[in-house]
Amino acid sequence: MGTITTRRTGLALALVVGLLASLLLAVGATAPAEAAARTYEVRGQVTGPGDEVGRIKVRWFTRNWTYLGEKRVRNGIYTLSLAPGSYRLQFVDQRPAYDVTKYAPADIAVRVGDRTVQKDVRMRRGAAITGTVKVAGKAGKGARVVAANTYEQSYETKANGKGQFAIGGLPTGKYSVFTYDRRSTYVGKSTYAGRIKRGKAKNLSIRLTKKGGSLLVDLFYADGSRATGKFAVTAVSRKTGQWWTATARGGKVTFRGLYPGRYRLVAPGNGDWLPRTGPIQGANVRSGRADLASRFVWTKRGGSITGRVVDGSDQTYGLADAQVLLFDKTGRQVGSTVANGSGGFRFGGQLTTQSGLAVVALPKANSGGWMTTRSSYCLFTRGDRGGLSITTGRQTSLPQPVLLQRSTASGQPATCLPA
C-alpha cells in the first residue's frame, strides 16, 4: 500500500503543472469574453479649478452602470486597462462630505476599440446644502442628513454638536433632504431644497417634531417558509418617500423611528427568490407606537438547473466533489457549486429566463486532477454541456449527464492507478 501511495504522489506532482495548464486553457475557452480579450489603455489628465486636483478616485462601469472596479488617480493622471467595449467612468472627490468646496462627480463615456484611448476630465465645484437640525426644539446632535436627487443619487453627512450640517460636492439637480434623529425618537417630513446648480448653495432649517413609530415585519417566501440568512432591506414611506434601512435576521426585521403611515419594502434576492419591491402587508405606522403585525412575501422564484457529473469512461458512476461552473451566453460565470456524493449538482438563486448557458465540470479542487472512480484512481481534465436554456420559476433538469473526461495527454506514464 505504501508503494502505491508514493507512486500516486509522484505521478500527481509530475503531471500537475501540465494538467493545470490544460485546465486553464480549457476553462479559458468558456471564460468571460472580457477576460479572454486583449486589453487596451484608457488614460487621461484630471484637472480642477486650481493647480491641485486633490484626492480623486476613478470608478468604471459597464455602459448600463454595472460596477466593475475603482482606483486612485495619482498626480492628476489616470490609467486603466480595459477590454474592447463601451464603458462609463466616474471621477469622485474623496474629501469629506461636509466640505462645501468639494468637486461634483464627473461622468464620461468611453468606447475601447483596438488602440489606446485618451479622455481628459475637468472637475468642477459641486452644489452644497447647509443648515441646522433641531430635534424636539433642541440641537440635533449627530442627526443623519441625506440629500437625495431625482436621479436616485444620495449623499449624506452627520450634524455636529450644534445640529449644524453641510453636504458638498453635489451635482446639479433637484433635491429633497431626509433627516434622521440619532436616537430614532423624532421624525419629520422630508424637506424640499429645490433645484441647486453646481457651485451654488442652499441653506435649510430642519425641525423634527413628531415622535416616530416602529415596525416589525415578518419575512416569508410564497411557499410559506420564512426567509433565511442575514441581509439588508429598506422600508420606504409611501407618504414622504423617506427610507430606512435595517438588517433582517431569522426571517424578521425591525425598523425604528419611522414617520407615521404606510410603507413598501425594497428587498434583495434571497435564496432562490428574486428581488422584490412591494407593499408591507398590514403596515400602518403610528406616532410613538409599535406595529407588530406586518409581513412581506417574496413572490417570484428564480430558475434552476440540476444535473449529474459522471466518469466519461463509466457513465453510471457519479463523481463526488467535482467542481461545476455555469456560464451565460457571453461567457460570464454566473454560478459555481460542488457535486454531491453521487455526482449531482444544482444551480439556483437569482437565475432568470435565458438561453445559451453552458455547464463546465472540472476535477475536485486542489486534487491535481486526480479523482477516485469505481475501481481506480484516475487523472481527469474537464467536461461540458452547452446550449442550455432556463426559465424563471422553473427547474431545468439535464436529460444527459455531464461527462468528466479522463486525461489522454501523450507522454503520460499512466492515466489511472489501482484504487
C-alpha positions in Angstrom: 0.0 0.0 0.0 2.9 2.4 0.8 4.3 1.8 -2.7 1.0 2.7 -4.4 0.7 5.9 -2.3 4.2 7.0 -3.2 3.6 6.3 -6.9 0.4 8.3 -6.9 2.0 11.2 -5.3 4.9 11.1 -7.7 2.7 11.0 -10.7 0.5 13.8 -9.4 3.5 16.0 -8.8 4.9 15.2 -12.2 1.7 15.9 -14.0 0.2 18.8 -12.0 1.8 21.6 -14.0 0.8 20.2 -17.3 -2.7 19.4 -16.1 -3.3 22.9 -14.6 -2.2 24.4 -17.8 -4.6 22.3 -19.8 -7.4 23.1 -17.4 -6.8 26.8 -17.7 -6.8 26.6 -21.4 -10.0 24.6 -21.3 -11.8 26.9 -19.0 -10.4 29.9 -21.0 -12.4 28.7 -23.9 -15.6 29.3 -21.9 -14.5 32.1 -19.6 -15.9 35.6 -19.9 -15.1 37.4 -23.1 -13.7 40.3 -21.2 -11.1 38.1 -19.5 -10.0 36.4 -22.8 -9.9 39.6 -24.8 -6.8 41.7 -25.2 -6.9 44.9 -23.1 -6.1 48.5 -24.2 -5.2 51.5 -22.1 -7.6 54.3 -21.3 -5.9 57.3 -19.8 -6.2 61.0 -19.3 -5.5 64.0 -17.2 -7.8 65.1 -14.4 -7.8 68.8 -13.7 -9.7 71.2 -11.4 -10.2 74.9 -11.0 -6.9 75.3 -9.2 -3.4 73.7 -9.8 -4.1 70.8 -7.4 -6.9 68.4 -8.2 -6.8 66.7 -4.8 -7.8 63.1 -3.9 -9.8 61.7 -6.7 -11.0 58.1 -7.4 -12.0 56.8 -10.8 -14.7 54.1 -10.9 -15.5 52.2 -14.0 -18.8 50.6 -15.0 -20.4 48.9 -18.0 -22.5 51.2 -20.2 -25.5 50.1 -18.1 -23.8 51.2 -14.9 -22.8 47.8 -13.6 -19.9 48.4 -11.2 -16.5 46.9 -12.4 -13.8 48.5 -10.2 -12.1 51.6 -8.9 -8.6 53.0 -8.3 -7.0 56.2 -7.1 -6.0 59.0 -9.6 -2.3 59.7 -9.0 -0.6 63.0 -9.7 -3.6 64.1 -11.8 -3.3 61.2 -14.2 -5.5 58.1 -14.5 -4.7 54.9 -16.5 -7.0 51.8 -16.9 -6.6 48.6 -18.9 -9.9 47.6 -20.4 -11.1 45.1 -22.9 -12.8 46.3 -26.1 -16.3 47.6 -25.3 -18.4 50.5 -24.0 -17.8 51.9 -20.5 -18.7 54.7 -18.2 -16.1 56.3 -16.0 -16.9 58.3 -12.9 -14.4 60.6 -11.1 -15.2 61.2 -7.4 -13.7 63.7 -5.0 -12.6 61.9 -1.8 -12.8 64.9 0.5 -15.3 64.7 3.4 -19.0 65.3 2.6 -19.1 68.4 4.8 -16.5 70.2 2.6 -18.6 72.7 0.6 -15.7 73.2 -1.9 -15.8 69.6 -2.8 -16.0 68.7 -6.6 -19.1 67.2 -8.0 -18.7 63.7 -9.6 -17.7 63.8 -13.2 -19.0 61.1 -15.6 -17.7 60.3 -19.0 -18.4 57.6 -21.6 -15.6 55.8 -23.4 -15.5 53.3 -26.2 -12.5 51.0 -26.2 -11.5 49.6 -29.6 -8.1 48.3 -30.7 -5.9 51.2 -29.5 -5.2 53.5 -26.6 -7.9 56.0 -25.7 -7.2 59.4 -24.1 -10.1 61.2 -22.3 -9.2 64.2 -20.2 -11.5 65.2 -17.3 -12.2 68.5 -15.7 -13.6 68.6 -12.1 -15.9 71.4 -11.0 -17.1 72.6 -7.6 -20.4 71.0 -6.8 -23.5 72.3 -5.2 -24.0 72.4 -1.5 -26.7 72.1 1.1 -26.1 73.5 4.6 -28.3 74.2 7.6 -29.3 73.2 11.1 -31.3 70.4 12.6 -33.4 70.7 15.7 -35.0 67.7 17.5 -37.9 68.5 19.7 -36.6 72.1 20.0 -33.0 71.2 20.8 -29.9 71.0 18.7 -29.9 67.7 16.7 -26.5 66.5 17.6 -25.4 63.6 15.4 -28.5 63.6 13.3 -28.1 61.8 10.0 -28.8 64.1 7.0 -29.3 62.7 3.5 -29.7 64.8 0.3 -31.4 62.8 -2.5 -32.0 64.0 -6.0 -34.4 63.0 -8.7 -31.7 60.8 -10.4 -31.9 58.5 -7.3 -28.5 59.6 -6.2 -28.0 60.3 -2.4 -25.3 62.0 -0.4 -25.1 62.1 3.4 -23.4 63.6 6.5 -24.0 63.9 10.2 -24.8 67.1 12.1 -22.3 68.4 14.6 -22.9 69.0 18.3 -24.8 72.2 17.5 -27.0 70.5 14.9 -25.2 72.1 12.0 -24.5 70.2 8.8 -23.1 70.7 5.3 -23.2 68.4 2.2 -20.9 69.5 -0.6 -19.9 68.0 -3.9 -23.4 67.7 -5.3 -24.2 67.5 -9.0 -26.7 69.9 -10.4 -30.3 68.7 -9.7 -33.5 68.9 -7.6 -33.0 67.7 -4.0 -35.1 66.5 -1.1 -33.4 66.3 2.3 -34.2 63.4 4.7 -33.2 63.8 8.3 -32.9 61.0 11.0 -32.7 61.6 14.7 -29.6 60.0 16.2 -31.8 58.3 18.9 -34.5 57.2 16.4 -37.1 59.0 18.5 -38.3 62.0 16.5 -39.1 62.4 12.8 -40.2 64.9 10.3 -41.3 65.1 6.6 -38.6 65.4 4.0 -37.5 69.0 3.3 -37.6 70.1 -0.4 -34.5 72.0 -1.3 -35.4 72.6 -5.0 -33.0 72.8 -7.9 -29.4 73.6 -7.0 -26.8 74.4 -9.6 -23.1 73.4 -9.4 -21.2 76.0 -7.4 -24.3 77.2 -5.6 -25.5 76.5 -2.0 -28.9 76.3 -0.3 -29.4 76.7 3.5 -32.2 74.9 5.3 -33.7 74.9 8.8 -34.9 71.4 9.7 -37.2 70.6 12.7 -38.1 67.1 13.8 -41.1 67.4 16.0 -43.2 64.2 15.6 -42.5 61.0 17.6 -41.6 58.2 15.3 -43.1 54.7 15.3 -41.5 51.2 15.0 -42.4 48.4 12.6 -41.7 44.7 12.9 -42.0 42.8 9.6 -42.2 39.1 9.3 -40.5 37.9 6.1 -41.8 34.9 4.1 -41.4 33.2 0.7 -44.5 32.4 -1.3 -44.3 28.8 -0.4 -45.0 29.7 3.3 -41.5 29.3 4.6 -39.6 32.0 6.5 -36.8 33.9 4.8 -33.3 32.8 5.8 -30.0 34.5 6.4 -28.8 37.9 7.3 -29.3 40.8 4.8 -30.3 44.4 4.5 -33.8 45.6 3.5 -35.2 49.1 3.1 -38.6 50.4 4.2 -39.9 53.4 2.1 -42.6 55.7 3.3 -45.5 55.9 0.8 -46.3 59.4 2.2 -42.9 61.1 2.2 -40.5 58.9 0.1 -38.1 58.8 3.0 -36.4 55.4 3.6 -35.0 53.4 6.5 -32.6 50.5 6.1 -32.2 47.7 8.7 -30.7 44.2 8.9 -33.0 41.2 8.7 -32.3 38.1 10.7 -34.2 34.9 11.4 -37.0 35.8 8.9 -37.9 39.2 10.5 -36.7 42.8 10.6 -37.4 45.8 12.9 -37.4 49.4 11.8 -37.4 52.3 14.4 -38.0 56.0 14.2 -40.4 55.8 11.2 -42.6 58.6 10.0 -46.3 57.6 10.5 -48.1 56.0 7.6 -47.9 53.0 5.3 -44.7 51.5 3.8 -43.3 49.4 1.0 -40.2 47.2 1.3 -37.2 47.1 -1.1 -35.9 43.5 -0.7 -32.9 41.9 -2.4 -33.0 38.4 -3.9 -32.9 35.8 -1.1 -32.1 32.1 -1.6 -33.9 31.0 -4.8 -36.3 34.0 -4.7 -35.9 37.1 -6.9 -35.6 40.7 -5.6 -38.9 42.3 -4.9 -40.3 45.8 -4.1 -43.8 45.8 -2.8 -46.2 46.9 0.0 -45.7 45.7 3.5 -48.9 43.9 4.3 -50.8 45.3 7.2 -48.2 48.0 8.0 -49.6 51.3 9.3 -47.0 53.1 11.5 -48.4 55.4 14.2 -46.6 58.1 16.1 -44.9 56.7 19.2 -46.3 53.2 18.8 -45.1 49.8 17.6 -46.7 47.9 14.7 -46.1 44.2 15.2 -48.5 42.6 12.7 -46.9 43.2 9.4 -45.5 40.8 6.8 -43.7 40.8 3.4 -43.6 38.0 0.9 -41.2 37.2 -1.9 -43.5 36.1 -4.8 -41.3 35.0 -7.7 -38.8 32.2 -7.6 -35.7 32.1 -9.9 -35.0 29.4 -12.3 -32.7 26.4 -11.5 -30.7 23.8 -13.3 -30.0 20.3 -12.0 -27.7 17.6 -13.4 -25.1 15.0 -12.6 -21.3 14.7 -13.3 -20.2 11.2 -14.2 -17.0 9.5 -15.3 -16.7 9.8 -19.0 -15.4 6.3 -19.3 -18.0 4.8 -16.9 -21.2 6.8 -17.3 -23.0 5.0 -14.5 -20.5 6.3 -11.9 -21.1 9.8 -10.4 -18.0 11.8 -9.4 -18.3 13.3 -6.0 -16.7 16.7 -5.3 -16.3 17.6 -8.9 -16.2 21.4 -9.5 -19.2 22.6 -11.6 -19.4 26.0 -13.2 -22.2 27.8 -15.0 -21.6 30.3 -17.8 -24.1 32.6 -19.7 -24.1 33.1 -23.4 -21.5 35.9 -23.2 -19.1 33.6 -21.3 -19.6 35.3 -18.0 -19.6 32.9 -15.0 -22.9 33.0 -13.2 -22.7 30.0 -10.9 -20.3 27.7 -9.1 -21.0 24.6 -7.0 -19.6 21.2 -6.0 -21.1 17.9 -7.0 -22.6 15.8 -4.1 -21.7 12.2 -3.2 -23.4 10.8 -6.3 -22.2 13.5 -8.7 -25.4 15.5 -8.5 -25.4 19.3 -8.7 -27.9 22.2 -8.7 -27.7 25.8 -9.8 -30.4 28.1 -8.4 -30.6 31.5 -6.8 -31.2 34.6 -9.0 -31.3 33.0 -12.4 -33.9 34.4 -14.9 -35.1 33.3 -18.3 -32.2 33.0 -20.7 -30.7 30.7 -23.3 -27.1 29.8 -24.4 -26.0 28.7 -21.0 -23.1 26.2 -20.6 -22.2 23.9 -17.7 -18.4 23.0 -17.3 -17.2 20.3 -14.9 -13.7 20.1 -13.6 -11.9 17.8 -11.2 -12.1 18.2 -7.5 -10.4 21.3 -6.2 -6.8 21.0 -5.1 -6.6 17.4 -6.3 -4.2 18.0 -9.2 -6.8 16.5 -11.4 -6.8 13.1 -9.7 -10.1 11.6 -8.6 -11.3 8.2 -7.4 -13.5 6.2 -9.8 -15.4 2.9 -9.3 -12.2 0.8 -9.3 -9.2 3.1 -9.9 -7.6 6.4 -9.3 -7.6 8.5 -12.5 -6.4 11.8 -13.9 -9.3 13.9 -15.3 -9.4 17.0 -17.5 -12.9 18.5 -18.0 -16.4 18.1 -19.4 -19.0 20.4 -20.6 -22.6 20.7 -21.9 -23.7 23.8 -23.8 -26.8 25.2 -25.5 -28.9 25.2 -22.3 -31.9 27.3 -21.5 -33.6 28.3 -18.3 -37.0 29.7 -17.4 -37.8 31.9 -14.4 -39.6 29.9 -11.7 -38.9 26.5 -13.3 -36.4 23.8 -12.7 -34.5 22.5 -15.8 -33.1 19.0 -15.4 -30.3 18.0 -17.8 -31.5 14.9 -19.7 -28.0 13.6 -20.1 -25.2 13.8 -17.5 -22.1 15.9 -17.9 -19.2 13.6 -18.8 -15.9 14.5 -17.0 -13.3 13.1 -19.3 -10.2 11.2 -18.3 -6.9 12.6 -19.4 -5.4 11.2 -22.6 -2.4 13.6 -22.9 0.5 12.0 -24.7 3.7 11.2 -22.8 1.9 10.4 -19.5 3.2 7.2 -17.8 -0.3 6.3 -16.8 -3.9 7.8 -16.6 -5.2 5.5 -13.9 -3.8 3.7 -10.8 -5.3 0.9 -8.8 -7.7 2.2 -6.2 
